[in-house]
Protein backbone atom coordinates (compact mmCIF):
# COMPACT_ATOMS: atom_id res chain seq x y z
CA UNK A 1 0.00 0.00 0.00
CA UNK A 2 2.83 2.39 0.90
CA UNK A 3 4.55 1.79 -2.47
CA UNK A 4 1.29 2.44 -4.33
CA UNK A 5 0.73 5.71 -2.42
CA UNK A 6 4.28 6.87 -3.17
CA UNK A 7 3.85 6.04 -6.84
CA UNK A 8 0.59 8.00 -7.08
CA UNK A 9 2.26 10.97 -5.40
CA UNK A 10 5.17 10.77 -7.84
CA UNK A 11 2.74 10.67 -10.79
CA UNK A 12 0.86 13.73 -9.52
CA UNK A 13 4.09 15.69 -9.09
CA UNK A 14 5.20 14.83 -12.62
CA UNK A 15 1.84 15.79 -14.11
CA UNK A 16 1.94 19.16 -12.34
CA UNK A 17 5.43 19.76 -13.63
CA UNK A 18 4.42 18.97 -17.17
CA UNK A 19 1.79 21.69 -17.10
CA UNK A 20 4.60 24.20 -16.58
CA UNK A 21 7.24 22.84 -19.01
CA UNK A 22 7.91 20.36 -21.77
CA UNK A 23 10.03 17.29 -21.26
CA UNK A 24 12.13 17.49 -24.43
CA UNK A 25 10.25 14.76 -26.35
CA UNK A 26 9.87 14.94 -30.13
CA UNK A 27 6.57 16.77 -29.74
CA UNK A 28 4.09 16.52 -32.58
CA UNK A 29 1.37 19.11 -33.25
CA UNK A 30 -2.01 18.04 -31.89
CA UNK A 31 -4.63 17.92 -34.65
CA UNK A 32 -7.93 19.59 -33.75
CA UNK A 33 -9.86 16.30 -33.98
CA UNK A 34 -7.43 14.10 -32.06
CA UNK A 35 -6.75 13.85 -28.34
CA UNK A 36 -4.85 10.58 -27.83
CA UNK A 37 -1.05 10.68 -27.87
CA UNK A 38 0.68 7.59 -29.25
CA UNK A 39 4.40 7.08 -28.70
CA UNK A 40 6.89 4.52 -29.92
CA UNK A 41 10.44 4.25 -28.68
CA UNK A 42 13.29 1.82 -28.11
CA UNK A 43 16.68 1.96 -26.50
CA UNK A 44 19.41 -0.66 -26.49
CA UNK A 45 20.97 -0.49 -23.03
CA UNK A 46 22.11 -3.12 -20.53
CA UNK A 47 19.37 -3.98 -18.02
CA UNK A 48 20.56 -6.18 -15.17
CA UNK A 49 17.19 -6.98 -13.58
CA UNK A 50 14.44 -6.82 -16.20
CA UNK A 51 11.85 -8.45 -13.92
CA UNK A 52 12.25 -5.73 -11.30
CA UNK A 53 11.94 -2.98 -13.91
CA UNK A 54 8.88 -4.67 -15.36
CA UNK A 55 6.99 -4.38 -12.08
CA UNK A 56 7.83 -0.70 -11.67
CA UNK A 57 6.89 0.25 -15.22
CA UNK A 58 3.66 -1.74 -15.20
CA UNK A 59 2.44 -0.17 -11.97
CA UNK A 60 3.33 3.32 -13.17
CA UNK A 61 1.59 2.88 -16.56
CA UNK A 62 -1.48 1.37 -14.91
CA UNK A 63 -1.75 4.28 -12.45
CA UNK A 64 -1.70 6.70 -15.40
CA UNK A 65 -4.33 4.79 -17.38
CA UNK A 66 -2.02 3.98 -20.31
CA UNK A 67 -2.47 1.14 -22.78
CA UNK A 68 -0.01 -0.51 -25.12
CA UNK A 69 3.00 -2.80 -24.94
CA UNK A 70 6.36 -2.46 -23.21
CA UNK A 71 9.01 -5.12 -23.90
CA UNK A 72 12.02 -5.39 -21.62
CA UNK A 73 15.10 -7.59 -22.06
CA UNK A 74 18.70 -7.62 -20.89
CA UNK A 75 19.54 -5.78 -24.13
CA UNK A 76 17.09 -2.88 -23.69
CA UNK A 77 13.51 -1.63 -23.88
CA UNK A 78 10.96 -1.31 -26.70
CA UNK A 79 7.62 0.37 -26.15
CA UNK A 80 4.37 1.47 -27.77
CA UNK A 81 2.00 3.37 -25.48
CA UNK A 82 -1.08 5.56 -25.80
CA UNK A 83 -3.18 7.75 -23.54
CA UNK A 84 -3.70 11.39 -22.65
CA UNK A 85 -0.72 13.58 -23.49
CA UNK A 86 -0.04 14.50 -19.87
CA UNK A 87 -0.17 10.87 -18.75
CA UNK A 88 2.10 9.60 -21.52
CA UNK A 89 4.66 12.34 -20.97
CA UNK A 90 4.56 11.79 -17.22
CA UNK A 91 5.39 8.11 -17.71
CA UNK A 92 8.28 8.98 -20.02
CA UNK A 93 9.67 11.61 -17.66
CA UNK A 94 9.59 9.17 -14.76
CA UNK A 95 11.45 6.59 -16.86
CA UNK A 96 14.03 9.19 -17.85
CA UNK A 97 14.66 9.70 -14.16
CA UNK A 98 16.64 6.45 -14.38
CA UNK A 99 19.98 7.48 -15.91
CA UNK A 100 20.00 4.40 -18.15
CA UNK A 101 17.00 5.80 -20.03
CA UNK A 102 17.85 9.50 -20.04
CA UNK A 103 18.33 9.39 -23.82
CA UNK A 104 14.84 8.16 -24.67
CA UNK A 105 13.37 10.15 -27.58
CA UNK A 106 9.86 8.87 -28.34
CA UNK A 107 8.22 9.46 -31.70
CA UNK A 108 4.73 10.94 -31.36
CA UNK A 109 1.53 10.68 -33.37
CA UNK A 110 -2.11 11.40 -32.59
CA UNK A 111 -5.39 9.53 -32.91
CA UNK A 112 -9.02 9.95 -31.94
CA UNK A 113 -9.07 6.79 -29.83
CA UNK A 114 -6.55 4.62 -27.98
CA UNK A 115 -5.32 2.07 -30.56
CA UNK A 116 -4.52 -0.60 -27.95
CA UNK A 117 -6.99 -2.76 -26.06
CA UNK A 118 -4.92 -3.37 -22.93
CA UNK A 119 -1.63 -2.78 -21.17
CA UNK A 120 1.13 -5.38 -21.49
CA UNK A 121 4.56 -5.10 -19.90
CA UNK A 122 6.64 -8.20 -20.65
CA UNK A 123 10.16 -9.52 -20.13
CA UNK A 124 11.55 -11.14 -23.29
CA UNK A 125 14.88 -12.69 -24.34
CA UNK A 126 15.19 -9.92 -26.99
CA UNK A 127 13.30 -6.67 -27.51
CA UNK A 128 13.33 -7.48 -31.23
CA UNK A 129 13.82 -11.15 -32.03
CA UNK A 130 16.64 -12.02 -34.42
CA UNK A 131 17.85 -15.29 -32.87
CA UNK A 132 21.44 -14.25 -33.46
CA UNK A 133 23.14 -13.92 -30.06
CA UNK A 134 26.34 -12.31 -31.38
CA UNK A 135 24.36 -9.25 -32.50
CA UNK A 136 23.93 -7.19 -29.33
CA UNK A 137 23.53 -3.45 -29.98
CA UNK A 138 23.83 -2.76 -26.26
CA UNK A 139 27.39 -4.13 -26.35
CA UNK A 140 28.63 -2.89 -29.74
CA UNK A 141 29.24 0.48 -31.43
CA UNK A 142 26.16 1.54 -33.32
CA UNK A 143 26.11 1.12 -37.11
CA UNK A 144 26.15 4.47 -38.95
CA UNK A 145 22.74 6.15 -38.94
CA UNK A 146 21.59 8.21 -41.92
CA UNK A 147 19.30 11.23 -41.35
CA UNK A 148 16.06 11.30 -43.33
CA UNK A 149 17.04 14.50 -45.16
CA UNK A 150 20.28 12.93 -46.38
CA UNK A 151 18.50 9.85 -47.68
CA UNK A 152 16.02 12.01 -49.55
CA UNK A 153 18.86 14.03 -51.09
CA UNK A 154 20.69 10.88 -52.14
CA UNK A 155 17.55 9.45 -53.70
CA UNK A 156 16.87 12.76 -55.45
CA UNK A 157 20.34 12.76 -57.01
CA UNK A 158 20.52 9.00 -57.61
CA UNK A 159 23.76 8.38 -55.70
CA UNK A 160 25.51 9.16 -52.43
CA UNK A 161 27.98 11.98 -51.93
CA UNK A 162 30.83 9.81 -53.23
CA UNK A 163 28.94 8.92 -56.40
CA UNK A 164 28.16 5.36 -55.31
CA UNK A 165 24.78 3.85 -56.23
CA UNK A 166 22.33 3.88 -53.32
CA UNK A 167 19.91 1.06 -52.57
CA UNK A 168 17.30 0.88 -49.82
CA UNK A 169 16.93 -2.48 -48.10
CA UNK A 170 13.62 -3.26 -46.41
CA UNK A 171 14.13 -5.39 -43.30
CA UNK A 172 10.41 -5.76 -42.53
CA UNK A 173 8.09 -8.69 -43.10
CA UNK A 174 6.71 -9.18 -46.60
CA UNK A 175 3.13 -8.26 -45.65
CA UNK A 176 4.36 -4.93 -44.24
CA UNK A 177 6.27 -4.17 -47.43
CA UNK A 178 3.10 -4.79 -49.44
CA UNK A 179 1.36 -1.93 -47.61
CA UNK A 180 4.05 0.58 -48.52
CA UNK A 181 7.80 0.89 -49.11
CA UNK A 182 10.52 3.05 -50.59
CA UNK A 183 10.45 3.09 -54.38
CA UNK A 184 12.66 0.33 -55.79
CA UNK A 185 13.60 -1.03 -52.35
CA UNK A 186 15.22 -4.45 -52.06
CA UNK A 187 12.64 -6.80 -50.56
CA UNK A 188 13.73 -10.33 -49.70
CA UNK A 189 10.16 -11.38 -48.79
CA UNK A 190 10.99 -12.56 -45.30
CA UNK A 191 8.10 -13.77 -43.13
CA UNK A 192 9.72 -12.75 -39.84
CA UNK A 193 12.78 -10.80 -38.79
CA UNK A 194 14.61 -13.89 -37.54
CA UNK A 195 14.84 -14.92 -41.24
CA UNK A 196 16.91 -11.83 -42.07
CA UNK A 197 20.38 -13.37 -41.48
CA UNK A 198 19.55 -16.30 -43.78
CA UNK A 199 18.30 -13.87 -46.45
CA UNK A 200 21.58 -11.94 -46.23
CA UNK A 201 23.52 -15.15 -46.80
CA UNK A 202 21.46 -15.90 -49.90
CA UNK A 203 21.56 -12.39 -51.41
CA UNK A 204 24.66 -10.61 -50.10
CA UNK A 205 26.27 -10.46 -53.56
CA UNK A 206 23.51 -8.03 -54.60
CA UNK A 207 24.93 -5.46 -52.20
CA UNK A 208 28.51 -5.44 -53.46
CA UNK A 209 29.68 -2.05 -54.73
CA UNK A 210 26.65 -0.22 -53.32
CA UNK A 211 25.72 2.09 -50.47
CA UNK A 212 23.04 0.18 -48.59
CA UNK A 213 20.49 2.00 -46.43
CA UNK A 214 18.54 -0.50 -44.35
CA UNK A 215 15.20 0.61 -42.99
CA UNK A 216 12.17 -0.57 -41.02
CA UNK A 217 9.17 0.99 -39.29
CA UNK A 218 10.78 2.86 -36.40
CA UNK A 219 14.43 1.83 -36.57
CA UNK A 220 14.72 -1.00 -34.07
CA UNK A 221 15.13 -3.86 -36.55
CA UNK A 222 17.79 -1.94 -38.42
CA UNK A 223 19.86 -1.51 -35.26
CA UNK A 224 20.49 -5.25 -35.51
CA UNK A 225 20.21 -5.61 -39.29
CA UNK A 226 22.87 -2.97 -40.00
CA UNK A 227 25.28 -4.52 -37.52
CA UNK A 228 24.80 -7.91 -39.14
CA UNK A 229 25.27 -6.46 -42.64
CA UNK A 230 28.48 -4.74 -41.56
CA UNK A 231 29.75 -7.98 -40.06
CA UNK A 232 28.98 -9.96 -43.19
CA UNK A 233 30.49 -7.36 -45.52
CA UNK A 234 33.78 -7.59 -43.64
CA UNK A 235 33.65 -11.37 -43.43
CA UNK A 236 33.08 -11.85 -47.15
CA UNK A 237 35.10 -8.92 -48.48
CA UNK A 238 32.14 -7.03 -49.91
CA UNK A 239 32.54 -3.44 -51.05
CA UNK A 240 29.33 -2.30 -49.36
CA UNK A 241 28.81 0.80 -47.24
CA UNK A 242 26.05 0.09 -44.73
CA UNK A 243 23.74 2.58 -43.03
CA UNK A 244 20.54 2.39 -41.05
CA UNK A 245 17.81 4.98 -41.63
CA UNK A 246 17.65 7.03 -38.43
CA UNK A 247 14.23 6.57 -36.84
CA UNK A 248 12.92 4.39 -39.66
CA UNK A 249 9.99 5.19 -41.93
CA UNK A 250 8.10 7.04 -39.20
CA UNK A 251 10.92 9.51 -38.64
CA UNK A 252 11.33 9.90 -42.41
CA UNK A 253 7.61 10.76 -42.71
CA UNK A 254 7.92 13.23 -39.84
CA UNK A 255 10.95 15.04 -41.27
CA UNK A 256 10.61 14.90 -45.06
CA UNK A 257 7.17 13.47 -45.86
CA UNK A 258 6.53 10.76 -48.43
CA UNK A 259 9.14 11.57 -51.09
CA UNK A 260 10.41 8.42 -52.87
CA UNK A 261 7.92 6.33 -50.88
CA UNK A 262 4.73 4.70 -52.11
CA UNK A 263 1.77 3.61 -49.99
CA UNK A 264 1.50 3.88 -46.23
CA UNK A 265 3.41 2.39 -43.30
CA UNK A 266 2.02 -0.64 -41.52
CA UNK A 267 1.94 -0.35 -37.72
CA UNK A 268 1.21 -3.05 -35.16
CA UNK A 269 -1.82 -1.52 -33.47
CA UNK A 270 -5.46 -0.80 -34.27
CA UNK A 271 -4.54 2.10 -36.58
CA UNK A 272 -3.12 -0.62 -38.89
CA UNK A 273 -1.21 1.95 -41.00
CA UNK A 274 -0.21 5.61 -41.04
CA UNK A 275 0.22 7.89 -44.04
CA UNK A 276 3.14 10.28 -44.66
CA UNK A 277 1.39 12.86 -42.45
CA UNK A 278 1.40 10.19 -39.67
CA UNK A 279 -2.41 10.11 -39.72
CA UNK A 280 -4.15 6.73 -39.27
CA UNK A 281 -4.89 5.05 -42.61
CA UNK A 282 -6.58 1.72 -41.78
CA UNK A 283 -8.26 1.37 -45.19
CA UNK A 284 -4.85 1.14 -46.89
CA UNK A 285 -4.32 -2.34 -45.44
CA UNK A 286 -5.93 -4.98 -47.63
CA UNK A 287 -6.58 -8.37 -46.02
Beta strands, then each sheet from edge to edge (+ up, - down):
strand 1: 36-44
strand 2: 67-73
strand 3: 76-83
strand 4: 107-111
strand 5: 119-123
strand 6: 145-146
strand 7: 166-170
strand 8: 180-182
strand 9: 186-187
strand 10: 211-215
strand 11: 241-245
strand 12: 261-263
strand 13: 265-266
strand 14: 273-274
sheet 1: 4+ 1- 3+ 2- 5-
sheet 2: 6+ 11+ 10+ 7+ 9+
sheet 3: 8+ 12-
sheet 4: 13+ 14-
end
